Amino acid sequence: MTSPSNGPLSLRDHQIAAIKQILNLNTSSSATVDTAWKVLIYDELGQDIIAPLFTEIKIYLLFKSLKSDRDPVDEIAAVYFIMPIKDSISRIGKDLAECLYESYYLNFIAPIPDDLLGALATGAL
């Protein structure tokens, strides 16, 4: 893979491409971010990772912290970018139970342990 200047991609270029794919709801590796509005929900580490990259990405997003109180926006997709920890999984379960969003796209910063995956599945019921 090369950058527009035909040189090798930098780490930043790879990070921007990965975030664009997440914001495209993981449906395409296209460099263009879909223009449909989304809610990006992040934890502290997620914010630290993505904040420096947004000067490079043209987006239609509402930004919300995972810990913040959020009102329902039932016609918009929620894109989560978080660490898979117990508190985060519990909060996702709460969001699902309250039907805050039209659809949910979960992107974990690290692999999710089996016990938390089970808790997530239970919370989604």
C-alpha positions as CSV (number, residue, x, y, z in Angstrom):
1,M,0.0,0.0,0.0
2,T,1.3,3.4,-0.8
3,S,0.4,7.0,0.0
4,P,-0.8,9.6,-2.5
5,S,2.8,10.6,-2.9
6,N,3.6,7.0,-3.9
7,G,5.7,6.4,-0.8
8,P,5.1,3.8,1.8
9,L,2.2,4.5,4.2
10,S,3.1,5.9,7.6
11,L,1.6,4.6,10.8
12,R,-0.7,7.7,10.8
13,D,-1.9,6.8,7.3
14,H,-2.7,3.3,8.5
15,Q,-4.6,4.6,11.5
16,I,-6.6,7.1,9.4
17,A,-7.5,4.2,7.0
18,A,-8.6,2.0,9.9
19,I,-10.8,4.8,11.4
20,K,-12.3,5.5,8.0
21,Q,-13.2,1.8,7.7
22,I,-14.8,1.8,11.2
23,L,-16.8,4.9,10.3
24,N,-17.9,3.2,7.1
25,L,-19.4,0.6,9.4
26,N,-16.7,-1.9,8.3
27,T,-18.5,-2.4,5.0
28,S,-15.8,-1.1,2.7
29,S,-12.1,-0.3,2.6
30,S,-12.9,2.8,0.6
31,A,-11.0,5.9,1.6
32,T,-14.3,7.9,1.6
33,V,-16.4,8.1,4.7
34,D,-20.1,7.6,4.2
35,T,-22.0,10.8,4.6
36,A,-24.8,9.4,6.7
37,W,-24.8,10.8,10.3
38,K,-23.5,8.5,13.0
39,V,-22.8,8.7,16.7
40,L,-19.2,7.9,17.6
41,I,-19.0,6.6,21.2
42,Y,-15.6,6.2,22.8
43,D,-13.9,5.6,26.1
44,E,-10.8,7.5,27.3
45,L,-8.3,5.4,25.4
46,G,-10.4,5.5,22.2
47,Q,-10.5,9.3,22.5
48,D,-6.7,9.4,22.8
49,I,-6.3,7.3,19.7
50,I,-8.8,9.0,17.4
51,A,-8.7,12.7,18.4
52,P,-5.4,13.5,16.6
53,L,-6.7,11.8,13.4
54,F,-9.9,13.8,12.8
55,T,-8.1,16.7,11.1
56,E,-7.6,14.3,8.2
57,I,-11.1,12.8,8.1
58,K,-14.2,14.6,6.7
59,I,-17.1,13.2,8.8
60,Y,-20.7,13.5,9.8
61,L,-20.5,12.5,13.5
62,L,-21.8,13.3,16.9
63,F,-19.1,12.6,19.4
64,K,-20.1,11.1,22.7
65,S,-18.2,9.7,25.7
66,L,-19.2,6.3,26.8
67,K,-19.5,7.6,30.3
68,S,-21.8,10.5,29.3
69,D,-25.6,10.6,29.6
70,R,-27.0,10.2,26.1
71,D,-30.4,10.8,24.7
72,P,-32.0,8.4,22.2
73,V,-31.2,9.1,18.6
74,D,-33.1,6.2,17.1
75,E,-32.5,7.1,13.4
76,I,-28.7,7.1,13.6
77,A,-26.2,4.3,13.8
78,A,-23.9,4.2,16.9
79,V,-20.2,3.3,16.3
80,Y,-18.4,2.3,19.5
81,F,-14.6,2.5,19.8
82,I,-13.7,1.2,23.2
83,M,-11.6,-1.1,25.3
84,P,-13.4,-4.4,26.2
85,I,-13.7,-4.0,29.9
86,K,-16.6,-4.9,32.2
87,D,-17.9,-1.4,32.8
88,S,-17.9,-0.7,29.0
89,I,-19.8,-3.9,28.2
90,S,-22.3,-3.1,30.9
91,R,-22.9,0.4,29.4
92,I,-23.4,-1.1,25.9
93,G,-25.9,-3.4,27.4
94,K,-27.7,-0.4,29.0
95,D,-27.7,1.4,25.6
96,L,-29.1,-1.6,23.9
97,A,-31.9,-2.0,26.6
98,E,-32.8,1.6,26.2
99,C,-32.8,1.4,22.4
100,L,-30.8,4.5,22.1
101,Y,-29.8,4.0,18.4
102,E,-31.0,2.5,15.2
103,S,-28.0,0.1,14.9
104,Y,-24.9,-0.6,16.9
105,Y,-21.4,-1.2,15.5
106,L,-18.9,-2.4,18.1
107,N,-15.2,-1.9,17.6
108,F,-12.9,-3.0,20.4
109,I,-9.4,-1.6,20.8
110,A,-8.2,-5.0,22.1
111,P,-9.5,-8.5,21.8
112,I,-12.7,-9.1,23.9
113,P,-12.3,-11.9,26.4
114,D,-14.8,-14.8,26.2
115,D,-16.5,-13.9,29.5
116,L,-17.2,-10.3,28.4
117,L,-18.4,-11.5,25.0
118,G,-20.9,-13.7,26.9
119,A,-21.9,-10.8,29.1
120,L,-22.4,-8.7,25.9
121,A,-24.6,-11.4,24.3
122,T,-26.7,-11.6,27.5
123,G,-27.0,-7.8,27.6
124,A,-28.2,-7.7,24.0
125,L,-31.2,-10.0,24.7
